[in-house]
């Protein structure tokens, strides 16, 4: 249950619903992860705040494959992350720290104590099982040697999101037998990076079939000015390795073996464009490949698994993340409609998903031809008695004669203040999904109408729509936000005298850009905002700037400056809250400090919230609650009647 009383609840707004969701409510809600399914059991990781430990702790719960009471099988005082259920459903592998080092543990599902496998070198990230259950394949970071506090490098790629990559460590793949007694390093001379676990799951890039293991990793080509991810095959008998996709200029991901033993890999062909659509391809042992014919389907798969002779896959579609099935001919068929599928698994003909919407946090559902059947209620107690906002979807014509999809969250009642939540990327979505960091329901709180517009450049609407903003970052997206604002005002849905724009990352860029173009908004919130395009060469990933900006800054500085907010600050007058994390390497902290300094120099009301120990996202509970307090107080200050 949420705390009561104005002094302890971090809410946005002061009137409206009797008991609105607050940031405290949100942090009290258990976070339900992706299911692991077998014919006998379903294992569900659930992360919740542990008051005694004063941290978030992930526990594993066991239930039957068709649901039923969920029983915890791991301790509430120690994390049990990255679960992997054995094919026969008898054993679960997971990662837990021992003396500060993440190690692999094995535990019988029917009971007993977990056993650590200390012989796996390094810091374990996760594991996957061989199809016969005889072995596990474990990813562990090995070889960190750097002196603390000093970073020395020759590489163009030297840090990523919130971590430095200069300590010499690399992910190794270990083979461990099912008893945990025999450990073999399959990549003893590893010099390649796999996915970094702070933004992805490297274990998802491993597949095993018979005597062959295939994994995807960054091709070892220092100084890493061009990033290309390739597929590599290891013969498990001889230990020899060879590259399957040396011809690929882009990225390979998520290898999977089909029921006939054929290998399928996701391919992106444009190396400097992260939203390049993923194409699925079959690849033979010599690297020959053939793209799967999905019947002209123009969505980009996110994840995929074979279920006997059909392929299950998730993909963004018009602001949702849907589960699809493909039987080898025509387009994939959707198995879900609204909301978003955050993860799935299947066994014995069943398919289980973690599913959420903007106004309902993730829970586990079974997929039936008639729709979804909810199987768990982990979040029910925290939401008991809470009034969640109403949600609707509208379509707004833009200046380019294309429709902009908008989700609206509103507490109901008379036209009230408008808060735009502008998503990052720019190639991403603020879709029909629950968000733990920018929670739209909390923003809607008790008094604000929240608009989430999927403007030009957003994904899930086809490749052409996403690419339409290249070379003109502030053009069509800004026009789309303004078109949405105009529509809401003309329809009498919001108060035109009380409107705000908020956003993070590219969303922060668009906030910073819009306040140089209009003073119609009473206030703004710019979190981790891109404000000075030439200075973004201090970012962790610099490739792709020319595609995004239309040119490299040294080749055509006028074109780059055309869309750089700091070059257009002359008329800025909008009160702006600036938020940034010092460990943000994706949008370096200087971007936010430069905006804050300019606003002060111009005499514009502004406030800075700087987090020493956070990166691009505010992840710590207390600092997140502070974030919501600061944002809420800023909106209240400027949008109050």
C-alpha positions in Angstrom: 0.0 0.0 0.0 1.2 3.5 -0.7 1.9 5.8 2.2 -0.6 8.5 3.0 -0.2 12.1 3.7 1.1 15.1 1.7 4.5 15.1 3.5 5.6 11.6 2.4 4.0 11.0 -1.0 5.8 12.1 -4.1 2.9 13.0 -6.3 2.6 15.3 -9.3 -0.2 17.8 -8.8 -2.5 18.4 -5.8 -6.1 17.8 -7.0 -8.0 15.2 -8.8 -8.2 11.5 -8.0 -8.8 10.6 -4.3 -5.8 8.3 -4.1 -3.5 8.7 -7.1 -0.4 6.7 -7.8 2.7 8.3 -6.4 6.4 7.6 -6.8 6.4 5.8 -3.5 3.6 3.6 -4.8 5.6 2.8 -7.9 8.6 1.9 -5.8 6.5 -0.4 -3.7 5.3 -2.4 -6.7 7.2 -5.7 -7.3 8.9 -5.8 -10.7 8.0 -9.0 -12.4 10.6 -10.3 -14.9 10.4 -12.6 -17.8 9.2 -16.2 -17.1 11.2 -19.4 -17.5 8.9 -22.2 -18.5 9.2 -26.0 -18.5 6.6 -28.8 -18.7 6.6 -29.0 -14.9 7.3 -25.5 -13.6 7.4 -21.8 -14.2 10.2 -19.8 -12.6 9.6 -16.0 -12.3 12.1 -13.5 -11.1 10.5 -10.7 -9.0 12.5 -7.7 -7.8 11.2 -5.7 -4.8 12.4 -3.2 -2.3 13.9 -4.9 0.8 13.5 -2.6 3.8 15.9 -4.4 6.0 18.7 -4.6 3.3 17.8 -1.1 2.0 18.1 -2.2 -1.6 16.2 -3.9 -4.4 16.4 -7.7 -4.2 15.4 -10.2 -6.9 13.8 -13.4 -5.7 12.8 -16.4 -7.7 9.3 -17.7 -7.4 8.0 -21.1 -8.5 4.5 -21.9 -9.8 3.0 -24.5 -12.1 3.1 -24.1 -15.8 -0.6 -23.1 -15.8 -0.3 -20.8 -12.9 -1.4 -21.3 -9.3 0.1 -20.0 -6.0 3.6 -18.6 -6.5 6.1 -19.7 -3.9 9.5 -18.1 -3.3 12.4 -20.6 -3.7 15.2 -18.2 -2.9 16.0 -15.9 0.1 14.6 -12.4 0.4 17.9 -11.1 1.6 20.1 -12.0 -1.4 19.7 -11.5 -5.1 19.1 -14.4 -7.4 19.3 -12.9 -10.9 19.5 -14.2 -14.4 17.6 -17.5 -13.9 17.9 -20.2 -16.4 15.6 -23.3 -16.0 17.0 -26.7 -17.1 15.2 -28.3 -20.1 13.6 -31.0 -17.8 12.5 -28.4 -15.3 14.4 -30.0 -12.4 17.1 -27.4 -11.8 17.5 -23.6 -12.0 20.8 -21.8 -12.5 21.1 -18.2 -11.4 23.7 -15.6 -10.4 24.3 -14.5 -6.8 27.2 -12.7 -5.3 29.6 -14.5 -2.9 32.1 -12.3 -1.1 31.2 -9.6 -3.6 31.8 -11.7 -6.7 28.9 -12.8 -8.9 29.0 -16.6 -9.1 26.8 -19.2 -10.8 24.5 -21.2 -8.5 22.5 -24.4 -9.2 19.4 -25.3 -7.2 16.9 -28.1 -7.4 13.4 -26.8 -8.0 11.9 -29.3 -5.6 13.8 -27.9 -2.7 17.3 -27.7 -1.2 20.0 -25.2 -0.9 21.6 -23.5 -3.9 25.2 -24.6 -4.6 27.8 -22.0 -5.8 30.2 -22.9 -8.6 33.3 -21.0 -7.5 35.5 -22.6 -10.3 34.0 -20.3 -12.9 36.6 -17.5 -13.2 35.7 -13.8 -13.1 32.3 -12.2 -12.5 29.5 -14.3 -13.9 26.8 -12.6 -15.9 24.5 -15.5 -16.7 24.1 -19.0 -18.3 22.2 -21.0 -20.8 21.5 -24.7 -20.9 22.4 -27.1 -23.6 19.2 -28.7 -25.1 19.9 -32.0 -23.5 20.5 -30.5 -20.1 24.0 -32.1 -19.8 25.9 -28.8 -19.7 25.5 -25.1 -19.1 27.3 -22.3 -21.0 28.3 -19.5 -18.7 29.3 -15.9 -19.6 31.8 -14.4 -17.1 33.9 -11.3 -17.3 37.5 -12.2 -16.9 40.8 -10.3 -16.7 40.2 -7.0 -15.1 43.7 -5.5 -14.3 43.4 -1.7 -14.4 44.5 0.5 -11.6 41.6 2.0 -9.9 40.9 5.7 -10.8 43.1 5.7 -13.9 41.8 5.1 -17.4 44.4 4.7 -20.3 43.4 3.8 -23.8 44.1 4.1 -27.5 40.6 3.0 -28.5 37.7 5.1 -29.9 35.4 2.9 -27.9 36.5 3.3 -24.3 33.3 3.7 -22.2 29.7 2.6 -22.6 26.6 4.2 -20.9 27.9 4.3 -17.3 31.0 2.1 -17.3 34.6 2.4 -18.5 35.9 -0.3 -20.9 39.5 0.2 -20.2 40.1 -2.4 -17.4 41.2 -5.2 -19.8 38.3 -7.5 -19.0 36.5 -9.5 -21.6 33.5 -11.9 -21.4 34.6 -15.6 -21.6 32.3 -18.5 -22.3 32.7 -21.4 -20.0 31.2 -24.9 -20.4 30.1 -26.4 -17.1 28.6 -29.9 -16.7 25.2 -30.2 -15.0 26.8 -31.3 -11.7 29.0 -28.2 -11.7 32.1 -30.3 -11.2 33.8 -29.8 -14.6 34.5 -26.3 -15.9 36.1 -25.6 -19.3 37.0 -22.2 -20.8 35.9 -22.3 -24.4 37.4 -18.9 -25.2 40.7 -18.8 -23.2 42.2 -16.2 -25.6 39.1 -14.0 -25.8 39.7 -10.5 -27.1 36.1 -9.7 -28.2 33.3 -8.0 -26.4 29.8 -9.4 -26.3 26.8 -7.3 -25.3 27.5 -5.2 -22.2 25.2 -6.4 -19.4 24.4 -2.8 -18.3 22.1 -2.5 -21.4 21.6 -6.0 -22.7 21.8 -9.7 -22.0 24.9 -11.3 -23.5 23.6 -14.8 -22.8 20.9 -14.1 -25.4 23.7 -14.1 -28.0 24.6 -17.7 -27.4 23.1 -20.8 -29.0 24.1 -24.5 -28.7 23.2 -27.5 -30.9 24.9 -30.8 -30.8 28.7 -30.3 -30.9 28.5 -26.6 -31.9 28.2 -23.3 -30.0 27.5 -20.1 -31.8 27.8 -16.7 -30.2 27.8 -13.1 -31.4 30.4 -10.5 -30.4 32.1 -7.3 -31.5 34.6 -8.1 -34.2 38.1 -7.5 -32.6 39.3 -4.6 -34.6 41.0 -1.9 -32.4 40.7 1.0 -32.2 37.0 0.3 -32.7 36.2 3.4 -34.8 33.7 1.1 -36.7 31.6 -1.2 -34.6 30.6 -4.4 -36.2 29.1 -7.4 -34.5 29.7 -10.8 -36.0 28.7 -14.5 -35.4 31.4 -17.0 -34.4 31.1 -20.8 -34.2 33.0 -23.0 -31.7 33.4 -26.7 -32.3 32.8 -28.1 -28.9 34.9 -31.2 -29.5 38.1 -29.6 -30.9 37.6 -26.2 -29.4 38.4 -24.5 -32.7 36.6 -21.3 -33.6 35.8 -19.6 -36.9 33.8 -16.5 -37.9 30.6 -17.2 -39.7 29.8 -13.7 -41.0 33.1 -12.0 -42.0 31.1 -10.5 -44.9 28.7 -8.6 -42.7 29.3 -4.9 -42.4 26.6 -4.5 -39.8 25.6 -6.4 -36.7 24.7 -10.0 -36.0 22.6 -11.0 -32.9 20.7 -13.7 -31.1 21.6 -16.9 -32.9 19.0 -19.7 -32.6 19.0 -23.3 -33.9 15.7 -24.4 -35.5 14.1 -27.8 -35.0 15.9 -29.1 -38.1 19.3 -27.9 -36.7 19.5 -25.0 -39.1 21.0 -21.8 -37.6 19.1 -18.5 -37.7 20.7 -15.1 -36.8 19.4 -11.6 -36.7 21.2 -9.2 -39.1 21.4 -5.5 -39.4 23.2 -4.2 -42.5 23.8 -0.5 -41.6 26.6 -0.4 -39.0 26.2 3.2 -37.9 22.4 3.2 -37.4 21.2 1.4 -34.3 17.6 1.4 -35.5 18.3 -0.4 -38.8 15.6 -3.1 -39.1 16.7 -6.6 -38.0 16.4 -9.2 -40.8 16.3 -12.8 -39.9 18.6 -15.1 -41.9 19.5 -18.7 -42.0 23.3 -19.2 -42.0 25.1 -22.4 -42.9 28.4 -23.6 -41.3 30.4 -21.9 -44.0 28.7 -18.5 -43.6 26.4 -18.7 -46.5 23.1 -17.0 -45.7 19.6 -16.5 -47.0 17.1 -14.0 -45.6 13.8 -15.4 -44.3 10.9 -14.3 -46.4 8.4 -12.8 -43.9 6.0 -11.8 -46.7 6.8 -8.1 -46.8 6.4 -7.6 -43.1 8.0 -4.2 -42.2 8.5 -4.5 -38.5 11.8 -5.2 -36.8 12.1 -8.3 -34.5 13.3 -7.7 -31.0 13.6 -11.3 -29.7 12.8 -14.7 -31.2 12.6 -18.4 -30.2 11.6 -21.5 -32.1 8.5 -23.4 -30.8 8.7 -26.7 -32.6 8.1 -25.8 -36.2 7.0 -22.2 -35.8 8.9 -19.1 -34.8 7.8 -16.9 -31.9 9.0 -13.4 -32.0 8.4 -10.0 -30.5 8.4 -6.7 -32.4 7.3 -3.1 -31.9 4.2 -2.2 -33.7 2.5 1.2 -33.5 3.6 2.0 -30.0 3.2 -1.5 -28.6 5.4 -4.6 -28.3 3.5 -7.5 -29.7 4.2 -11.3 -29.7 3.9 -12.9 -33.2 4.1 -16.4 -34.6 5.5 -17.3 -38.0 4.9 -20.7 -39.5 7.3 -20.4 -42.5 5.0 -18.6 -45.0 3.5 -15.1 -45.3 3.7 -12.4 -42.6 4.0 -13.2 -38.9 0.6 -13.4 -37.2 0.1 -11.3 -34.0 -0.8 -13.3 -30.9 -1.2 -10.2 -28.7 -2.9 -6.8 -29.3 -2.5 -3.8 -26.9 0.2 -3.3 -24.3 3.7 -4.6 -24.4 5.3 -8.0 -24.1 8.5 -7.6 -22.1 9.7 -11.2 -22.3 8.3 -14.7 -23.1 9.0 -18.4 -22.9 7.3 -21.6 -24.0 7.1 -25.3 -23.2 4.8 -28.2 -24.0 2.6 -26.0 -26.2 2.2 -23.3 -23.7 3.5 -19.7 -24.2 3.9 -17.4 -21.2 4.6 -13.7 -21.4 5.4 -10.8 -19.1 2.9 -8.2 -20.2 2.2 -4.6 -19.2 0.4 -1.4 -20.3 0.8 2.3 -19.4 -1.6 1.8 -16.5 -0.8 -1.8 -15.4 2.7 -3.0 -14.4 4.1 -6.3 -15.6 2.5 -9.6 -14.7 2.7 -13.1 -16.2 0.1 -14.1 -18.7 -0.6 -17.2 -20.7 -1.2 -16.7 -24.4 -4.4 -18.3 -25.8 -6.0 -17.9 -29.2 -8.8 -15.9 -27.5 -6.3 -13.5 -25.8 -4.2 -13.3 -22.6 -5.0 -15.0 -19.3 -3.4 -13.4 -16.3 -1.6 -15.9 -14.2 0.1 -13.9 -11.4 -0.9 -11.1 -9.0 2.4 -9.9 -7.6 1.5 -6.2 -8.0 -2.1 -6.4 -6.7 -1.4 -5.5 -3.0 0.7 -2.5 -3.8 -2.0 -1.1 -6.1 -5.0 -1.9 -3.8 -7.1 1.3 -3.5 -5.0 3.2 -6.0 -6.8 5.3 -8.6 -4.9 4.9 -11.9 -5.4 7.5 -14.6 -7.6 6.9 -17.7 -5.7 6.1 -20.9 -6.7 6.7 -24.4 -5.1 6.8 -27.9 -5.6 9.4 -30.5 -4.1 10.2 -34.0 -3.1 13.7 -34.8 -2.3 14.9 -38.4 1.1 16.5 -38.6 2.6 19.1 -40.9 3.9 16.4 -43.1 0.4 15.0 -43.7 1.2 11.8 -41.7 -0.5 10.8 -38.5 1.2 11.1 -35.1 0.1 8.5 -32.6 -0.5 9.9 -29.1 -1.3 8.1 -25.8 -3.1 10.3 -23.3 -3.3 9.7 -19.6 -5.7 11.9 -17.7 -7.3 12.0 -14.2 -10.5 13.2 -15.8 -12.5 16.3 -15.1 -12.2 19.8 -16.6 -9.3 20.7 -19.0 -6.2 20.9 -16.9 -2.5 21.4 -17.4 -0.7 19.5 -20.2 2.6 17.7 -19.6 4.3 16.4 -22.7 6.6 13.4 -22.0 9.0 13.2 -25.0 10.8 9.9 -25.5 14.5 9.4 -26.1 16.3 7.7 -28.9 15.3 9.5 -31.1 14.6 6.1 -32.5 12.4 4.6 -29.8 8.9 5.0 -28.4 6.8 6.1 -25.4 4.4 3.3 -26.0 1.7 1.3 -24.2 4.1 -0.1 -21.6 4.9 0.4 -18.0 8.0 2.6 -17.4 9.9 2.5 -14.1 11.9 5.6 -14.6 9.5 8.0 -16.5 6.3 6.6 -15.2 3.4 8.3 -17.1 0.8 7.2 -14.5 2.8 9.0 -11.7 3.1 12.1 -13.9 -0.6 12.1 -14.6 -0.9 11.8 -10.8 -4.0 13.7 -9.7 -4.1 16.8 -12.0 -2.2 16.6 -15.2 -3.0 15.4 -18.7 0.1 13.6 -20.0 0.7 13.3 -23.7 3.1 10.7 -25.1 3.6 11.4 -28.8 5.4 9.0 -31.1 6.7 11.7 -33.4 8.6 11.3 -36.7 11.7 9.3 -36.1 10.0 6.9 -33.7 10.3 3.2 -34.2 7.4 0.7 -34.6 5.9 2.6 -37.6 8.2 1.3 -40.3 11.7 2.1 -41.4 10.9 5.1 -43.6 9.2 6.9 -40.7 12.2 6.3 -38.4 14.7 7.5 -41.0 12.7 10.6 -41.9 14.5 12.8 -39.4 18.1 12.1 -40.4 20.0 15.3 -41.0 17.3 17.4 -39.4 16.9 16.4 -35.8 14.7 19.3 -34.7 12.5 19.6 -37.7 9.7 17.1 -38.0 9.8 15.9 -34.4 9.3 19.4 -33.1 6.5 20.0 -35.7 4.8 16.9 -34.5 4.9 17.9 -30.8 3.5 21.3 -31.7 0.8 19.7 -33.8 -0.2 17.5 -30.9 -0.3 20.6 -28.6 -2.4 22.5 -31.1 -4.9 19.6 -31.4 -5.3 19.2 -27.6 -5.8 22.9 -27.1 -8.3 23.1 -30.0 -10.2 20.1 -28.7 -10.5 21.7 -25.3 -8.7 18.9 -23.6 -6.0 21.0 -21.9 -5.6 24.5 -20.5 -3.5 26.5 -23.1 -2.1 28.7 -20.3 -0.7 25.8 -18.3 1.5 23.5 -20.5 4.9 21.9 -20.0 7.4 19.9 -22.0 9.6 17.2 -20.4 12.0 14.7 -21.8 15.2 12.8 -21.4 18.2 12.1 -23.7 16.9 12.9 -27.2 13.6 13.9 -25.5 15.8 16.4 -23.5 17.2 17.5 -26.8 13.8 18.2 -28.2 12.8 20.1 -25.0 16.0 22.2 -25.4 15.2 22.8 -29.1 11.6 23.7 -28.6 12.4 26.3 -25.9 14.5 28.1 -28.5 11.6 28.1 -31.0 8.6 29.0 -28.8 7.6 30.4 -25.5 4.1 28.8 -25.4 5.1 26.4 -22.6 5.1 27.6 -19.0 8.0 25.4 -18.1 10.3 22.6 -19.2 12.2 19.7 -17.8 15.4 18.6 -19.6 16.9 15.4 -18.2 20.2 14.2 -19.7 19.5 16.6 -22.6 21.6 16.8 -25.7 22.1 20.5 -26.1 25.2 21.1 -28.1 25.6 18.8 -31.1 29.3 19.3 -31.8 30.2 18.5 -28.2 28.5 15.1 -28.5 31.8 13.7 -29.8 32.5 13.2 -26.1 29.8 10.6 -26.0 30.6 6.9 -25.6 29.5 6.1 -29.2 30.5 8.6 -31.9 29.9 6.6 -35.0 26.6 7.6 -36.7 26.8 11.3 -36.0 27.0 12.2 -39.6 23.9 10.2 -40.4 22.0 11.8 -37.5 23.2 15.3 -38.0 23.5 15.3 -41.8 27.3 15.8 -41.7 30.3 15.6 -39.5 30.8 18.8 -37.4 34.1 19.5 -39.1 32.9 18.9 -42.6 29.8 21.1 -42.5 29.6 23.0 -39.2 26.8 25.2 -40.4 24.5 22.3 -41.1 25.3 20.7 -37.7 24.8 24.0 -35.8 21.5 24.5 -37.6 19.9 21.9 -35.3 22.0 22.5 -32.2 20.0 24.2 -29.4 22.9 26.1 -28.0 23.2 27.9 -31.3 19.7 29.3 -31.0 19.4 30.4 -27.4 18.9 34.1 -28.1 15.2 34.1 -27.4 14.9 31.4 -24.7 12.7 32.5 -21.8 11.0 29.2 -20.7 11.8 28.3 -17.0 13.7 25.0 -17.2 14.7 22.3 -14.8 18.0 20.8 -15.8 18.8 17.2 -14.5 21.9 15.2 -15.2 24.0 12.3 -13.9 27.8 12.7 -13.6 28.3 9.1 -14.8 26.3 9.7 -17.9 28.7 8.7 -20.8 25.9 8.5 -23.4 25.0 12.2 -23.0 28.0 13.7 -21.1 27.2 15.9 -18.1 28.7 18.9 -19.8 25.6 19.0 -22.1 23.3 19.7 -19.2 25.7 22.1 -17.4 26.1 24.1 -20.6 22.3 24.5 -20.8 22.0 25.5 -17.1 24.8 28.0 -17.5 23.2 29.6 -20.5 19.9 29.9 -18.9 21.4 31.6 -15.8 23.4 33.9 -18.0 20.2 35.0 -19.7 18.4 35.4 -16.5 15.9 32.6 -17.2 14.5 30.9 -14.1 16.3 27.5 -13.9 17.3 24.9 -11.4 19.9 22.2 -11.6 19.7 18.7 -10.1 23.0 16.9 -10.5 23.5 13.3 -9.4 27.1 12.3 -8.6 26.5 8.6 -8.6 24.0 8.2 -11.4 24.4 7.8 -15.2 21.9 8.3 -18.0 19.2 6.8 -15.8 18.4 7.5 -12.1 18.3 3.9 -10.7 18.8 4.2 -7.0 15.5 4.3 -5.0 16.1 7.3 -2.8 17.6 9.3 -5.7 14.7 8.4 -7.9 12.2 9.6 -5.3 14.2 12.8 -5.1 14.0 13.1 -8.9 10.2 12.8 -8.8 10.0 15.3 -6.0 12.0 17.8 -7.9 10.1 17.3 -11.2 6.8 17.4 -9.4 7.7 20.6 -7.5 8.9 22.3 -10.7 5.7 21.5 -12.6 3.5 22.5 -9.6 5.4 25.8 -9.3 4.7 26.9 -12.9 1.5 25.1 -13.8 -0.6 25.9 -10.7 -3.7 27.9 -11.5 
